[in-house]
Structure formats: structure tokens, C-alpha cells
Amino acid sequence: MDAAVQFMEHALTFIVQFGIVFLELFGVIVLVYTAVKAFVQWLQHSHEVRLDLAQGIALALEFKMGGEVLRTVITRERSELYILGAIILLRGVLTFLIHWEIKNEEKALKEKMQA
């Protein structure tokens, strides 16, 4: 019975670690793709470059935050949990601020198009 519990614990740890790496990697890929796309838009003097960049950063942050939430599953020490909680809180605040910026940028673009 004890061996079965240890096996399940190792399997869960492996699955969670794989999920963390996958989410973190996908967040990085989204961020790099968004940065390259925004740079090309900036070279073309596009008016939507700030909006597209903010949306890409928000999406990348949400993937990174998902990885941090998964990381809490395998955290063993209380100090690690506090650090993860602070990281999640910081990323949550950043995501909120970016979404606020997106809303303001969409409003400004809509006013610019109407004028």
C-alpha cells in the first residue's frame, strides 16, 4: 500500500512539473511572438501596436500565472508557498493593470476612428 502511494505521489509530481514547464514555455513563446509582431507593427506605424502588445503580454502573464498555481501543488515548505503567493499576487496585479490599459487603449482607438 505504501509503495502505491509513493508511486502515485511521484506520478503526480511528474505530471505537475511537466504542466509547469509546458505553461511557462507557452507563456514565453506567446510573449516572444507578440514582441516580434509588435515590432513589425511599429515599423509599419500601426495605430494598434500598443493594444496588440498589451493583449499579448496579458495572455503570456496568464500562462505564467497558471504555471505558478500548478507549482503550489508540489510545494513542500511554507516559505516557498509565501514566495509563490507573492509571485501570483504580483502577476495578478500586473494582469489587472494590463487589462485596464487594454480597455483604455481600445477606447482611445475607437475615438480616433470616429474622429
Chimera marker file (.cmm) of the C-alpha trace (Angstrom):
<marker_set name="trace">
<marker id="1" x="0.000" y="0.000" z="0.000" r="1" g="1" b="0" radius="0.5"/>
<marker id="2" x="2.819" y="2.392" z="0.893" r="1" g="1" b="0" radius="0.5"/>
<marker id="3" x="4.555" y="1.704" z="-2.429" r="1" g="1" b="0" radius="0.5"/>
<marker id="4" x="1.354" y="2.509" z="-4.332" r="1" g="1" b="0" radius="0.5"/>
<marker id="5" x="1.002" y="5.847" z="-2.523" r="1" g="1" b="0" radius="0.5"/>
<marker id="6" x="4.641" y="6.720" z="-3.261" r="1" g="1" b="0" radius="0.5"/>
<marker id="7" x="4.161" y="5.792" z="-6.919" r="1" g="1" b="0" radius="0.5"/>
<marker id="8" x="1.065" y="7.984" z="-7.182" r="1" g="1" b="0" radius="0.5"/>
<marker id="9" x="2.916" y="10.842" z="-5.470" r="1" g="1" b="0" radius="0.5"/>
<marker id="10" x="5.825" y="10.564" z="-7.922" r="1" g="1" b="0" radius="0.5"/>
<marker id="11" x="3.411" y="10.339" z="-10.866" r="1" g="1" b="0" radius="0.5"/>
<marker id="12" x="1.537" y="13.448" z="-9.682" r="1" g="1" b="0" radius="0.5"/>
<marker id="13" x="4.797" y="15.326" z="-9.180" r="1" g="1" b="0" radius="0.5"/>
<marker id="14" x="5.939" y="14.379" z="-12.696" r="1" g="1" b="0" radius="0.5"/>
<marker id="15" x="2.636" y="15.429" z="-14.275" r="1" g="1" b="0" radius="0.5"/>
<marker id="16" x="2.586" y="18.732" z="-12.392" r="1" g="1" b="0" radius="0.5"/>
<marker id="17" x="6.219" y="19.507" z="-13.266" r="1" g="1" b="0" radius="0.5"/>
<marker id="18" x="5.511" y="18.740" z="-16.921" r="1" g="1" b="0" radius="0.5"/>
<marker id="19" x="2.470" y="21.025" z="-16.787" r="1" g="1" b="0" radius="0.5"/>
<marker id="20" x="4.527" y="23.810" z="-15.190" r="1" g="1" b="0" radius="0.5"/>
<marker id="21" x="7.198" y="23.602" z="-17.870" r="1" g="1" b="0" radius="0.5"/>
<marker id="22" x="4.559" y="23.473" z="-20.620" r="1" g="1" b="0" radius="0.5"/>
<marker id="23" x="2.688" y="26.538" z="-19.312" r="1" g="1" b="0" radius="0.5"/>
<marker id="24" x="5.864" y="28.528" z="-18.693" r="1" g="1" b="0" radius="0.5"/>
<marker id="25" x="7.213" y="27.659" z="-22.141" r="1" g="1" b="0" radius="0.5"/>
<marker id="26" x="3.937" y="28.559" z="-23.826" r="1" g="1" b="0" radius="0.5"/>
<marker id="27" x="3.921" y="31.888" z="-21.954" r="1" g="1" b="0" radius="0.5"/>
<marker id="28" x="7.424" y="32.646" z="-23.202" r="1" g="1" b="0" radius="0.5"/>
<marker id="29" x="6.508" y="31.669" z="-26.771" r="1" g="1" b="0" radius="0.5"/>
<marker id="30" x="3.426" y="33.919" z="-26.692" r="1" g="1" b="0" radius="0.5"/>
<marker id="31" x="5.492" y="36.803" z="-25.313" r="1" g="1" b="0" radius="0.5"/>
<marker id="32" x="8.259" y="36.477" z="-27.906" r="1" g="1" b="0" radius="0.5"/>
<marker id="33" x="5.753" y="36.124" z="-30.762" r="1" g="1" b="0" radius="0.5"/>
<marker id="34" x="3.865" y="39.180" z="-29.514" r="1" g="1" b="0" radius="0.5"/>
<marker id="35" x="7.048" y="41.226" z="-29.212" r="1" g="1" b="0" radius="0.5"/>
<marker id="36" x="8.158" y="40.385" z="-32.760" r="1" g="1" b="0" radius="0.5"/>
<marker id="37" x="4.673" y="41.086" z="-34.122" r="1" g="1" b="0" radius="0.5"/>
<marker id="38" x="4.514" y="44.406" z="-32.239" r="1" g="1" b="0" radius="0.5"/>
<marker id="39" x="7.940" y="45.413" z="-33.547" r="1" g="1" b="0" radius="0.5"/>
<marker id="40" x="6.821" y="44.759" z="-37.128" r="1" g="1" b="0" radius="0.5"/>
<marker id="41" x="3.640" y="46.757" z="-36.493" r="1" g="1" b="0" radius="0.5"/>
<marker id="42" x="5.702" y="49.581" z="-35.004" r="1" g="1" b="0" radius="0.5"/>
<marker id="43" x="7.874" y="49.655" z="-38.125" r="1" g="1" b="0" radius="0.5"/>
<marker id="44" x="4.687" y="49.935" z="-40.188" r="1" g="1" b="0" radius="0.5"/>
<marker id="45" x="3.451" y="52.784" z="-37.955" r="1" g="1" b="0" radius="0.5"/>
<marker id="46" x="0.325" y="50.856" z="-36.980" r="1" g="1" b="0" radius="0.5"/>
<marker id="47" x="-2.034" y="52.531" z="-34.512" r="1" g="1" b="0" radius="0.5"/>
<marker id="48" x="-2.893" y="49.203" z="-32.900" r="1" g="1" b="0" radius="0.5"/>
<marker id="49" x="0.630" y="48.257" z="-31.813" r="1" g="1" b="0" radius="0.5"/>
<marker id="50" x="0.084" y="49.170" z="-28.147" r="1" g="1" b="0" radius="0.5"/>
<marker id="51" x="-3.214" y="47.307" z="-27.972" r="1" g="1" b="0" radius="0.5"/>
<marker id="52" x="-1.830" y="44.147" z="-29.587" r="1" g="1" b="0" radius="0.5"/>
<marker id="53" x="1.280" y="44.242" z="-27.394" r="1" g="1" b="0" radius="0.5"/>
<marker id="54" x="-0.768" y="44.674" z="-24.213" r="1" g="1" b="0" radius="0.5"/>
<marker id="55" x="-3.087" y="41.805" z="-25.168" r="1" g="1" b="0" radius="0.5"/>
<marker id="56" x="-0.128" y="39.512" z="-25.883" r="1" g="1" b="0" radius="0.5"/>
<marker id="57" x="1.578" y="40.408" z="-22.618" r="1" g="1" b="0" radius="0.5"/>
<marker id="58" x="-1.655" y="39.768" z="-20.703" r="1" g="1" b="0" radius="0.5"/>
<marker id="59" x="-2.051" y="36.354" z="-22.331" r="1" g="1" b="0" radius="0.5"/>
<marker id="60" x="1.582" y="35.431" z="-21.631" r="1" g="1" b="0" radius="0.5"/>
<marker id="61" x="1.209" y="36.510" z="-17.986" r="1" g="1" b="0" radius="0.5"/>
<marker id="62" x="-1.872" y="34.334" z="-17.602" r="1" g="1" b="0" radius="0.5"/>
<marker id="63" x="0.028" y="31.277" z="-18.848" r="1" g="1" b="0" radius="0.5"/>
<marker id="64" x="2.903" y="32.085" z="-16.481" r="1" g="1" b="0" radius="0.5"/>
<marker id="65" x="0.446" y="32.523" z="-13.614" r="1" g="1" b="0" radius="0.5"/>
<marker id="66" x="-1.076" y="29.137" z="-14.430" r="1" g="1" b="0" radius="0.5"/>
<marker id="67" x="2.377" y="27.611" z="-14.045" r="1" g="1" b="0" radius="0.5"/>
<marker id="68" x="2.773" y="29.264" z="-10.650" r="1" g="1" b="0" radius="0.5"/>
<marker id="69" x="-0.610" y="27.978" z="-9.495" r="1" g="1" b="0" radius="0.5"/>
<marker id="70" x="0.417" y="24.454" z="-10.520" r="1" g="1" b="0" radius="0.5"/>
<marker id="71" x="3.688" y="24.920" z="-8.660" r="1" g="1" b="0" radius="0.5"/>
<marker id="72" x="1.717" y="25.346" z="-5.404" r="1" g="1" b="0" radius="0.5"/>
<marker id="73" x="0.577" y="21.719" z="-5.715" r="1" g="1" b="0" radius="0.5"/>
<marker id="74" x="4.083" y="20.343" z="-5.205" r="1" g="1" b="0" radius="0.5"/>
<marker id="75" x="5.393" y="22.970" z="-2.774" r="1" g="1" b="0" radius="0.5"/>
<marker id="76" x="6.595" y="21.370" z="0.437" r="1" g="1" b="0" radius="0.5"/>
<marker id="77" x="7.729" y="24.291" z="2.593" r="1" g="1" b="0" radius="0.5"/>
<marker id="78" x="5.750" y="27.204" z="3.921" r="1" g="1" b="0" radius="0.5"/>
<marker id="79" x="8.394" y="29.751" z="2.868" r="1" g="1" b="0" radius="0.5"/>
<marker id="80" x="8.158" y="28.536" z="-0.745" r="1" g="1" b="0" radius="0.5"/>
<marker id="81" x="4.384" y="28.890" z="-0.553" r="1" g="1" b="0" radius="0.5"/>
<marker id="82" x="4.722" y="32.503" z="0.642" r="1" g="1" b="0" radius="0.5"/>
<marker id="83" x="7.071" y="33.298" z="-2.237" r="1" g="1" b="0" radius="0.5"/>
<marker id="84" x="4.710" y="31.649" z="-4.750" r="1" g="1" b="0" radius="0.5"/>
<marker id="85" x="1.786" y="33.553" z="-3.242" r="1" g="1" b="0" radius="0.5"/>
<marker id="86" x="3.662" y="36.842" z="-3.651" r="1" g="1" b="0" radius="0.5"/>
<marker id="87" x="4.540" y="35.977" z="-7.266" r="1" g="1" b="0" radius="0.5"/>
<marker id="88" x="0.928" y="35.080" z="-8.038" r="1" g="1" b="0" radius="0.5"/>
<marker id="89" x="-0.287" y="38.291" z="-6.395" r="1" g="1" b="0" radius="0.5"/>
<marker id="90" x="2.225" y="40.393" z="-8.329" r="1" g="1" b="0" radius="0.5"/>
<marker id="91" x="1.331" y="38.758" z="-11.639" r="1" g="1" b="0" radius="0.5"/>
<marker id="92" x="-2.357" y="39.179" z="-10.850" r="1" g="1" b="0" radius="0.5"/>
<marker id="93" x="-1.879" y="42.897" z="-10.235" r="1" g="1" b="0" radius="0.5"/>
<marker id="94" x="0.136" y="43.216" z="-13.446" r="1" g="1" b="0" radius="0.5"/>
<marker id="95" x="-2.579" y="41.388" z="-15.380" r="1" g="1" b="0" radius="0.5"/>
<marker id="96" x="-5.224" y="43.693" z="-13.905" r="1" g="1" b="0" radius="0.5"/>
<marker id="97" x="-3.213" y="46.793" z="-14.861" r="1" g="1" b="0" radius="0.5"/>
<marker id="98" x="-2.611" y="45.490" z="-18.383" r="1" g="1" b="0" radius="0.5"/>
<marker id="99" x="-6.317" y="44.749" z="-18.853" r="1" g="1" b="0" radius="0.5"/>
<marker id="100" x="-7.078" y="48.283" z="-17.645" r="1" g="1" b="0" radius="0.5"/>
<marker id="101" x="-4.589" y="49.614" z="-20.209" r="1" g="1" b="0" radius="0.5"/>
<marker id="102" x="-6.199" y="47.466" z="-22.923" r="1" g="1" b="0" radius="0.5"/>
<marker id="103" x="-9.621" y="48.892" z="-22.081" r="1" g="1" b="0" radius="0.5"/>
<marker id="104" x="-8.292" y="52.464" z="-22.239" r="1" g="1" b="0" radius="0.5"/>
<marker id="105" x="-6.409" y="51.813" z="-25.480" r="1" g="1" b="0" radius="0.5"/>
<marker id="106" x="-9.488" y="50.277" z="-27.119" r="1" g="1" b="0" radius="0.5"/>
<marker id="107" x="-11.496" y="53.329" z="-26.074" r="1" g="1" b="0" radius="0.5"/>
<marker id="108" x="-8.841" y="55.685" z="-27.483" r="1" g="1" b="0" radius="0.5"/>
<marker id="109" x="-8.680" y="53.755" z="-30.766" r="1" g="1" b="0" radius="0.5"/>
<marker id="110" x="-12.468" y="53.814" z="-31.081" r="1" g="1" b="0" radius="0.5"/>
<marker id="111" x="-12.491" y="57.598" z="-30.528" r="1" g="1" b="0" radius="0.5"/>
<marker id="112" x="-9.678" y="58.027" z="-33.041" r="1" g="1" b="0" radius="0.5"/>
<marker id="113" x="-11.568" y="56.030" z="-35.676" r="1" g="1" b="0" radius="0.5"/>
<marker id="114" x="-14.752" y="58.041" z="-35.140" r="1" g="1" b="0" radius="0.5"/>
<marker id="115" x="-12.937" y="61.377" z="-35.460" r="1" g="1" b="0" radius="0.5"/>
<link id1="1" id2="2" r="1" g="1" b="0" radius="0.2"/>
<link id1="2" id2="3" r="1" g="1" b="0" radius="0.2"/>
<link id1="3" id2="4" r="1" g="1" b="0" radius="0.2"/>
<link id1="4" id2="5" r="1" g="1" b="0" radius="0.2"/>
<link id1="5" id2="6" r="1" g="1" b="0" radius="0.2"/>
<link id1="6" id2="7" r="1" g="1" b="0" radius="0.2"/>
<link id1="7" id2="8" r="1" g="1" b="0" radius="0.2"/>
<link id1="8" id2="9" r="1" g="1" b="0" radius="0.2"/>
<link id1="9" id2="10" r="1" g="1" b="0" radius="0.2"/>
<link id1="10" id2="11" r="1" g="1" b="0" radius="0.2"/>
<link id1="11" id2="12" r="1" g="1" b="0" radius="0.2"/>
<link id1="12" id2="13" r="1" g="1" b="0" radius="0.2"/>
<link id1="13" id2="14" r="1" g="1" b="0" radius="0.2"/>
<link id1="14" id2="15" r="1" g="1" b="0" radius="0.2"/>
<link id1="15" id2="16" r="1" g="1" b="0" radius="0.2"/>
<link id1="16" id2="17" r="1" g="1" b="0" radius="0.2"/>
<link id1="17" id2="18" r="1" g="1" b="0" radius="0.2"/>
<link id1="18" id2="19" r="1" g="1" b="0" radius="0.2"/>
<link id1="19" id2="20" r="1" g="1" b="0" radius="0.2"/>
<link id1="20" id2="21" r="1" g="1" b="0" radius="0.2"/>
<link id1="21" id2="22" r="1" g="1" b="0" radius="0.2"/>
<link id1="22" id2="23" r="1" g="1" b="0" radius="0.2"/>
<link id1="23" id2="24" r="1" g="1" b="0" radius="0.2"/>
<link id1="24" id2="25" r="1" g="1" b="0" radius="0.2"/>
<link id1="25" id2="26" r="1" g="1" b="0" radius="0.2"/>
<link id1="26" id2="27" r="1" g="1" b="0" radius="0.2"/>
<link id1="27" id2="28" r="1" g="1" b="0" radius="0.2"/>
<link id1="28" id2="29" r="1" g="1" b="0" radius="0.2"/>
<link id1="29" id2="30" r="1" g="1" b="0" radius="0.2"/>
<link id1="30" id2="31" r="1" g="1" b="0" radius="0.2"/>
<link id1="31" id2="32" r="1" g="1" b="0" radius="0.2"/>
<link id1="32" id2="33" r="1" g="1" b="0" radius="0.2"/>
<link id1="33" id2="34" r="1" g="1" b="0" radius="0.2"/>
<link id1="34" id2="35" r="1" g="1" b="0" radius="0.2"/>
<link id1="35" id2="36" r="1" g="1" b="0" radius="0.2"/>
<link id1="36" id2="37" r="1" g="1" b="0" radius="0.2"/>
<link id1="37" id2="38" r="1" g="1" b="0" radius="0.2"/>
<link id1="38" id2="39" r="1" g="1" b="0" radius="0.2"/>
<link id1="39" id2="40" r="1" g="1" b="0" radius="0.2"/>
<link id1="40" id2="41" r="1" g="1" b="0" radius="0.2"/>
<link id1="41" id2="42" r="1" g="1" b="0" radius="0.2"/>
<link id1="42" id2="43" r="1" g="1" b="0" radius="0.2"/>
<link id1="43" id2="44" r="1" g="1" b="0" radius="0.2"/>
<link id1="44" id2="45" r="1" g="1" b="0" radius="0.2"/>
<link id1="45" id2="46" r="1" g="1" b="0" radius="0.2"/>
<link id1="46" id2="47" r="1" g="1" b="0" radius="0.2"/>
<link id1="47" id2="48" r="1" g="1" b="0" radius="0.2"/>
<link id1="48" id2="49" r="1" g="1" b="0" radius="0.2"/>
<link id1="49" id2="50" r="1" g="1" b="0" radius="0.2"/>
<link id1="50" id2="51" r="1" g="1" b="0" radius="0.2"/>
<link id1="51" id2="52" r="1" g="1" b="0" radius="0.2"/>
<link id1="52" id2="53" r="1" g="1" b="0" radius="0.2"/>
<link id1="53" id2="54" r="1" g="1" b="0" radius="0.2"/>
<link id1="54" id2="55" r="1" g="1" b="0" radius="0.2"/>
<link id1="55" id2="56" r="1" g="1" b="0" radius="0.2"/>
<link id1="56" id2="57" r="1" g="1" b="0" radius="0.2"/>
<link id1="57" id2="58" r="1" g="1" b="0" radius="0.2"/>
<link id1="58" id2="59" r="1" g="1" b="0" radius="0.2"/>
<link id1="59" id2="60" r="1" g="1" b="0" radius="0.2"/>
<link id1="60" id2="61" r="1" g="1" b="0" radius="0.2"/>
<link id1="61" id2="62" r="1" g="1" b="0" radius="0.2"/>
<link id1="62" id2="63" r="1" g="1" b="0" radius="0.2"/>
<link id1="63" id2="64" r="1" g="1" b="0" radius="0.2"/>
<link id1="64" id2="65" r="1" g="1" b="0" radius="0.2"/>
<link id1="65" id2="66" r="1" g="1" b="0" radius="0.2"/>
<link id1="66" id2="67" r="1" g="1" b="0" radius="0.2"/>
<link id1="67" id2="68" r="1" g="1" b="0" radius="0.2"/>
<link id1="68" id2="69" r="1" g="1" b="0" radius="0.2"/>
<link id1="69" id2="70" r="1" g="1" b="0" radius="0.2"/>
<link id1="70" id2="71" r="1" g="1" b="0" radius="0.2"/>
<link id1="71" id2="72" r="1" g="1" b="0" radius="0.2"/>
<link id1="72" id2="73" r="1" g="1" b="0" radius="0.2"/>
<link id1="73" id2="74" r="1" g="1" b="0" radius="0.2"/>
<link id1="74" id2="75" r="1" g="1" b="0" radius="0.2"/>
<link id1="75" id2="76" r="1" g="1" b="0" radius="0.2"/>
<link id1="76" id2="77" r="1" g="1" b="0" radius="0.2"/>
<link id1="77" id2="78" r="1" g="1" b="0" radius="0.2"/>
<link id1="78" id2="79" r="1" g="1" b="0" radius="0.2"/>
<link id1="79" id2="80" r="1" g="1" b="0" radius="0.2"/>
<link id1="80" id2="81" r="1" g="1" b="0" radius="0.2"/>
<link id1="81" id2="82" r="1" g="1" b="0" radius="0.2"/>
<link id1="82" id2="83" r="1" g="1" b="0" radius="0.2"/>
<link id1="83" id2="84" r="1" g="1" b="0" radius="0.2"/>
<link id1="84" id2="85" r="1" g="1" b="0" radius="0.2"/>
<link id1="85" id2="86" r="1" g="1" b="0" radius="0.2"/>
<link id1="86" id2="87" r="1" g="1" b="0" radius="0.2"/>
<link id1="87" id2="88" r="1" g="1" b="0" radius="0.2"/>
<link id1="88" id2="89" r="1" g="1" b="0" radius="0.2"/>
<link id1="89" id2="90" r="1" g="1" b="0" radius="0.2"/>
<link id1="90" id2="91" r="1" g="1" b="0" radius="0.2"/>
<link id1="91" id2="92" r="1" g="1" b="0" radius="0.2"/>
<link id1="92" id2="93" r="1" g="1" b="0" radius="0.2"/>
<link id1="93" id2="94" r="1" g="1" b="0" radius="0.2"/>
<link id1="94" id2="95" r="1" g="1" b="0" radius="0.2"/>
<link id1="95" id2="96" r="1" g="1" b="0" radius="0.2"/>
<link id1="96" id2="97" r="1" g="1" b="0" radius="0.2"/>
<link id1="97" id2="98" r="1" g="1" b="0" radius="0.2"/>
<link id1="98" id2="99" r="1" g="1" b="0" radius="0.2"/>
<link id1="99" id2="100" r="1" g="1" b="0" radius="0.2"/>
<link id1="100" id2="101" r="1" g="1" b="0" radius="0.2"/>
<link id1="101" id2="102" r="1" g="1" b="0" radius="0.2"/>
<link id1="102" id2="103" r="1" g="1" b="0" radius="0.2"/>
<link id1="103" id2="104" r="1" g="1" b="0" radius="0.2"/>
<link id1="104" id2="105" r="1" g="1" b="0" radius="0.2"/>
<link id1="105" id2="106" r="1" g="1" b="0" radius="0.2"/>
<link id1="106" id2="107" r="1" g="1" b="0" radius="0.2"/>
<link id1="107" id2="108" r="1" g="1" b="0" radius="0.2"/>
<link id1="108" id2="109" r="1" g="1" b="0" radius="0.2"/>
<link id1="109" id2="110" r="1" g="1" b="0" radius="0.2"/>
<link id1="110" id2="111" r="1" g="1" b="0" radius="0.2"/>
<link id1="111" id2="112" r="1" g="1" b="0" radius="0.2"/>
<link id1="112" id2="113" r="1" g="1" b="0" radius="0.2"/>
<link id1="113" id2="114" r="1" g="1" b="0" radius="0.2"/>
<link id1="114" id2="115" r="1" g="1" b="0" radius="0.2"/>
</marker_set>
